[in-house]
């Protein structure tokens, strides 16, 4: 038996200020730098561990045409799990055993994935609820370089799932919460069947704070915000009736995790822009057009959507204020109100600037842009009133909208300059808040 302690506490700064846990390699005779490292996180699983590892090893040997390792990650088991794991590793060259002194599936995955030398890291639950035939479709997009993260989905139309109505309801409700509150696009956050490119894991996981079941969700939310490509694989899944997961406790902790991560993203506490620049998959939603700077296509689309909403809001405000204030005053107030909202929306969504840093300066610069637009629209209105004094308020509105379109082109160029520190050659944060 060999033992090697890997202390990652001096690693990259984490959002909660804590270092990653020390991990002890208890037994390892596996080949170096395998293509795939499948982690099986375990806590008090002495009864099921051997059958799981034997099935997994057989599948890797016969169905996966890449070098592969199985890492049993024992996180503070109090039964004979660690002894069983070491016995398996002593008889199977593809198995290694690591140990952590603290509980938590997320803690075990963070430690093993970050320390792994494999091209792709993955994990599956010890109960093997997910059919292993989905393993190759899961890791192939990562090994080919097409994607950065891959997840098994029980909620895909083509998935075949056997589980109780209670678990089904909770799972779908949780994913609905993620979609509505955090703008998540992935379909199944908690399926115990995921994989990630090794280099991406090393860069991303130091900023993932959760040590329990919310770890999966936090990884996916951060990966999506960073702009990584997430591949989803429909899986066949059979619920384990002997599962030790406390559903209510897990649901409460998941909701607490959503609040923590959502708050951190809103405050700009996570270095999303920096990660987006360094991880490399930051232009997936920005098709490259010859002669157009990188980032501008996505910016134009988001700017146009916000512009349409602003124009509608301006028209409604103008028509409501016109009878009370008259044309010029109504134009000024409606334009000012919508300009403030427009600047805030473009700051967050079009140009991906988060947090409060520089907000006052950005709004001041946005006000200068507003003054130009107001001068253009009020001048157009003055020309109309001079040449056609009897024009109705609807004709006035039409002239103002045309003038606003001209001002909008200038506004886009000006706002790109205002938010230039976010990087013109970088795709901004996604359209979700």
C-alpha positions in Angstrom: 0.0 0.0 0.0 1.3 3.4 -0.9 0.2 6.8 0.4 0.7 10.3 -0.9 -0.9 13.4 0.5 -1.9 16.1 -1.9 -2.5 19.4 -0.2 -4.3 21.9 -2.4 -5.0 24.5 0.3 -2.6 26.9 -1.4 -4.5 26.8 -4.7 -6.4 29.5 -6.4 -8.5 31.9 -4.4 -12.0 30.7 -3.7 -15.0 32.9 -3.3 -15.5 31.9 0.3 -11.9 32.4 1.1 -11.4 28.8 2.0 -8.8 26.5 0.6 -9.6 23.1 -1.0 -9.2 20.1 1.3 -6.1 17.9 1.5 -6.5 14.6 -0.3 -4.5 11.5 0.5 -3.7 9.0 -2.3 -4.0 5.7 -0.4 -3.2 3.3 -3.3 -2.3 4.0 -6.9 -0.7 1.8 -9.5 -2.7 3.1 -12.4 -1.0 4.4 -15.6 -0.2 8.1 -15.7 -2.1 10.7 -17.7 -5.1 8.5 -18.8 -7.6 9.8 -21.3 -10.4 9.3 -18.8 -10.6 9.4 -15.0 -14.0 8.2 -13.6 -14.4 9.2 -10.0 -16.8 7.2 -7.7 -17.4 9.3 -4.6 -18.3 7.1 -1.6 -19.4 7.4 2.0 -20.1 4.2 4.0 -20.7 2.1 0.9 -18.9 -1.1 1.9 -21.8 -3.2 0.7 -22.2 -1.8 -2.8 -18.7 -0.6 -3.7 -17.2 -3.9 -5.1 -20.0 -4.6 -7.5 -20.0 -1.0 -8.7 -16.3 -0.9 -9.4 -16.3 -4.4 -11.0 -19.1 -3.4 -13.4 -17.5 -0.1 -14.2 -14.1 -1.6 -14.8 -15.6 -4.3 -17.1 -17.4 -1.6 -19.1 -14.3 0.6 -19.5 -12.3 -2.5 -20.6 -14.8 -3.7 -23.2 -16.7 -0.5 -24.3 -14.3 2.4 -24.0 -11.5 2.6 -26.5 -9.4 5.0 -24.4 -7.0 4.6 -21.5 -9.1 4.9 -18.3 -8.8 5.0 -14.6 -11.3 4.5 -11.8 -10.7 6.7 -8.7 -12.6 5.7 -5.6 -12.9 8.8 -3.5 -13.6 7.8 0.1 -14.8 10.9 2.0 -14.7 10.1 5.7 -16.4 6.7 5.7 -16.7 5.2 9.2 -17.3 1.6 8.0 -15.1 -0.7 6.0 -15.5 1.2 2.7 -11.8 2.3 2.6 -10.6 -1.3 3.2 -12.8 -2.6 0.5 -11.6 0.1 -1.9 -7.9 -0.7 -1.2 -8.6 -4.4 -1.8 -10.1 -3.6 -5.1 -7.2 -1.4 -6.1 -4.7 -4.2 -5.1 -6.4 -6.6 -7.6 -7.3 -4.2 -10.4 -4.6 -2.1 -12.1 -7.1 0.5 -13.3 -8.3 1.4 -9.8 -6.8 3.9 -7.4 -8.0 5.0 -4.0 -8.0 8.4 -2.4 -9.2 9.5 1.0 -10.5 12.7 2.4 -11.0 13.3 6.1 -14.2 15.3 5.6 -17.6 14.3 4.2 -19.2 15.8 1.1 -19.6 14.6 -2.4 -18.8 18.0 -3.8 -15.6 18.1 -1.7 -14.5 14.7 -3.0 -15.2 15.6 -6.6 -13.5 19.0 -6.3 -10.4 17.5 -4.8 -10.1 14.5 -7.2 -11.0 16.4 -10.4 -8.7 19.3 -9.7 -5.7 17.0 -8.9 -6.3 14.5 -11.8 -3.8 14.3 -14.6 -6.5 12.9 -17.0 -7.6 14.6 -20.2 -11.2 14.2 -19.1 -12.6 13.7 -15.6 -16.0 12.2 -14.9 -18.0 10.8 -12.1 -20.9 8.4 -11.5 -22.7 7.4 -8.3 -21.9 4.2 -6.6 -25.4 2.8 -7.2 -24.9 3.0 -11.0 -28.5 4.2 -11.4 -27.4 5.6 -14.8 -26.9 3.0 -17.6 -23.2 2.9 -18.4 -23.9 2.8 -22.1 -24.2 6.6 -21.9 -20.6 6.9 -20.8 -19.1 7.1 -24.3 -21.6 9.6 -25.5 -20.9 11.6 -22.4 -17.1 11.8 -22.7 -16.7 11.7 -26.5 -17.6 15.5 -27.0 -15.0 16.4 -24.4 -12.2 14.1 -25.8 -12.8 15.5 -29.3 -12.6 19.1 -28.1 -16.2 19.9 -29.2 -17.5 20.6 -25.6 -16.1 21.5 -22.2 -18.6 20.0 -19.8 -21.0 17.1 -20.4 -24.0 16.0 -18.3 -26.4 13.1 -18.3 -30.0 14.2 -18.4 -33.0 12.3 -17.1 -35.3 15.0 -18.3 -34.6 14.7 -22.0 -37.5 13.5 -24.2 -35.6 10.4 -25.2 -34.4 9.5 -21.7 -35.9 6.4 -20.1 -36.4 6.9 -16.3 -37.8 4.7 -13.6 -38.5 6.6 -10.4 -41.2 7.6 -8.0 -43.6 10.5 -8.5 -42.1 12.4 -5.5 -38.6 12.4 -6.9 -39.8 13.2 -10.4 -41.8 16.2 -9.1 -38.9 17.5 -7.0 -36.4 17.1 -9.8 -38.5 19.0 -12.3 -39.4 21.7 -9.8 -35.8 22.3 -8.9 -34.7 22.6 -12.6 -37.7 24.9 -13.2 -36.4 27.1 -10.3 -33.0 27.2 -11.9 -34.3 28.2 -15.2 -36.6 31.0 -13.9 -34.3 32.4 -11.2 -30.9 31.9 -12.6 -31.5 31.7 -16.3 -30.1 28.2 -16.5 -30.3 26.5 -19.9 -29.2 23.0 -18.9 -32.0 20.5 -18.2 -30.9 18.3 -15.3 -28.6 19.7 -12.6 -28.5 16.8 -10.2 -28.1 13.6 -12.3 -25.1 11.8 -10.9 -23.4 11.4 -14.2 -21.1 14.2 -15.4 -17.8 14.9 -17.0 -15.5 17.8 -17.7 -12.2 18.5 -19.5 -9.4 18.2 -17.1 -7.9 21.7 -17.9 -11.3 23.3 -17.5 -11.7 21.6 -14.1 -8.4 23.0 -12.9 -9.4 26.5 -13.9 -13.1 26.5 -12.8 -13.3 24.4 -9.7 -11.2 26.6 -7.4 -14.2 29.1 -7.6 -16.8 26.4 -6.7 -17.5 26.6 -3.0 -20.1 24.0 -2.3 -18.9 20.7 -0.8 -22.2 18.8 -0.9 -24.9 18.0 -3.4 -25.2 21.5 -4.7 -21.7 21.2 -6.1 -23.1 20.0 -9.5 -25.5 22.9 -9.9 -22.8 25.5 -8.9 -20.4 24.0 -11.4 -23.0 24.1 -14.2 -24.2 27.7 -13.4 -20.7 29.0 -13.4 -19.7 27.1 -16.5 -22.7 28.5 -18.4 -22.0 32.1 -17.2 -18.3 31.7 -18.3 -19.5 30.6 -21.7 -18.4 27.0 -21.7 -20.1 24.6 -24.0 -22.2 22.0 -22.1 -23.2 18.8 -23.9 -26.3 17.0 -22.7 -26.7 13.2 -23.1 -30.1 11.5 -22.6 -29.7 8.6 -20.1 -31.5 5.6 -19.0 -31.9 5.8 -15.3 -33.4 3.6 -12.6 -34.0 5.0 -9.1 -32.1 3.3 -6.3 -34.8 2.5 -3.6 -32.0 2.2 -1.0 -30.6 5.7 -1.7 -29.3 7.4 1.5 -30.0 10.9 0.2 -32.2 13.0 2.4 -34.5 14.7 -0.2 -35.9 17.4 2.0 -32.5 18.4 3.5 -30.9 18.3 0.0 -33.7 20.5 -1.4 -33.3 23.1 1.3 -29.5 23.2 0.8 -29.9 23.5 -2.9 -32.2 26.5 -2.5 -29.7 28.1 -0.1 -27.0 27.4 -2.7 -29.0 29.1 -5.4 -29.4 32.2 -3.2 -25.6 32.3 -2.5 -24.5 31.8 -6.0 -27.1 34.2 -7.5 -26.1 36.9 -5.0 -22.4 36.4 -5.8 -23.1 36.7 -9.5 -25.3 39.8 -9.0 -22.6 41.5 -6.9 -19.8 40.6 -9.3 -17.9 38.6 -6.6 -17.0 35.8 -9.0 -14.4 36.6 -11.8 -16.7 35.6 -14.6 -15.2 38.0 -17.2 -11.7 36.8 -16.4 -12.6 33.2 -16.6 -14.5 33.8 -19.9 -11.3 35.3 -21.3 -8.9 32.6 -20.1 -10.9 29.4 -20.6 -11.2 29.9 -24.3 -14.8 28.8 -25.1 -16.0 32.4 -24.9 -17.3 33.0 -28.4 -19.7 30.1 -28.9 -22.7 32.5 -29.3 -20.9 35.0 -31.5 -20.5 33.9 -35.1 -17.5 35.3 -36.8 -18.2 37.7 -39.7 -15.5 38.8 -42.0 -14.5 42.4 -41.2 -16.5 42.5 -38.0 -14.6 42.7 -34.7 -15.1 39.7 -32.4 -17.9 40.2 -29.9 -19.8 42.7 -32.0 -22.3 40.3 -33.5 -23.6 39.1 -30.1 -23.5 42.7 -28.8 -25.6 43.9 -31.8 -28.3 41.3 -31.2 -28.6 42.0 -27.5 -28.4 45.8 -28.1 -31.2 45.5 -30.7 -33.5 43.5 -28.3 -33.0 46.1 -25.6 -33.5 48.9 -28.1 -36.9 47.5 -29.2 -38.0 47.3 -25.6 -36.8 50.9 -24.9 -38.5 52.2 -28.0 -41.8 50.7 -27.0 -41.4 52.1 -23.5 -40.5 55.6 -24.9 -43.6 55.6 -27.2 -45.9 54.7 -24.3 -44.4 57.3 -22.0 -44.6 60.0 -24.7 -48.2 59.4 -25.5 -49.1 59.4 -21.8 -47.1 62.6 -21.0 -47.9 64.6 -24.2 -51.4 65.8 -23.1 -49.9 67.0 -19.8 -46.5 68.4 -20.8 -46.6 69.1 -24.5 -44.3 67.6 -27.2 -40.9 68.8 -26.1 -41.2 68.2 -22.4 -42.8 64.8 -23.0 -40.0 63.8 -25.3 -37.3 64.9 -22.8 -38.9 63.0 -19.8 -39.7 59.9 -21.8 -36.2 59.8 -23.3 -34.5 60.4 -20.0 -36.4 57.6 -18.2 -35.8 55.1 -21.0 -32.1 56.2 -21.4 -31.4 55.3 -17.7 -33.0 51.9 -18.0 -31.3 51.4 -21.4 -27.8 52.1 -20.1 -28.3 49.8 -17.1 -29.7 47.0 -19.3 -26.9 47.3 -21.9 -24.3 47.5 -19.1 -25.4 44.2 -17.7 -26.6 42.2 -20.7 -25.0 43.6 -23.9 -21.6 44.3 -22.5 -21.5 41.9 -19.6 -20.4 44.4 -16.9 -21.4 43.1 -13.5 -21.1 44.6 -10.0 -21.2 48.2 -8.7 -17.6 49.1 -9.7 -17.7 51.9 -12.2 -21.5 52.0 -12.3 -21.7 55.8 -11.5 -19.2 56.6 -14.1 -20.9 54.4 -16.7 -24.3 56.1 -16.0 -22.6 59.6 -16.3 -21.1 58.7 -19.6 -24.5 57.2 -20.6 -26.1 60.6 -19.7 -23.7 62.3 -22.2 -24.9 59.9 -24.8 -28.5 60.7 -23.8 -27.9 64.4 -24.3 -26.8 63.8 -27.9 -29.9 61.7 -28.5 -32.2 64.3 -26.9 -30.6 67.1 -29.0 -31.2 65.1 -32.2 -34.8 64.2 -31.3 -35.8 67.6 -30.0 -34.2 69.3 -33.0 -36.2 67.0 -35.3 -39.3 67.9 -33.3 -38.6 71.6 -33.6 -38.2 71.3 -37.4 -41.5 69.5 -37.6 -43.3 72.1 -35.5 -41.8 74.8 -37.6 -42.7 73.3 -41.0 -46.0 71.6 -40.0 -47.4 73.4 -36.9 -50.6 71.3 -36.9 -49.0 67.9 -36.9 -50.8 65.4 -34.6 -49.0 63.8 -31.7 -48.8 60.5 -33.6 -47.0 62.2 -36.5 -44.7 63.8 -33.9 -44.1 60.4 -32.4 -43.2 58.9 -35.8 -40.6 61.7 -36.4 -39.2 61.1 -32.9 -38.9 57.3 -33.5 -37.0 57.9 -36.8 -34.7 60.4 -35.1 -34.2 57.9 -32.3 -33.1 55.2 -34.8 -30.4 57.5 -36.0 -29.4 58.3 -32.5 -29.4 54.6 -31.7 -26.6 53.9 -34.1 -24.5 56.5 -32.4 -25.5 55.2 -29.0 -24.2 51.7 -29.9 -20.8 52.9 -30.9 -20.7 55.2 -27.9 -21.6 52.5 -25.4 -19.0 50.1 -26.9 -16.5 52.9 -25.9 -18.1 53.4 -22.5 -17.8 49.7 -21.7 -14.6 49.1 -23.5 -12.8 47.8 -20.4 -14.9 44.6 -20.6 -12.9 43.8 -23.8 -14.1 44.4 -27.3 -12.6 41.1 -28.4 -14.5 39.2 -25.8 -18.0 37.9 -26.0 -20.0 39.5 -23.2 -21.9 37.7 -20.6 -25.0 35.8 -21.7 -28.4 37.4 -22.0 -29.5 35.8 -18.7 -29.2 38.0 -15.6 
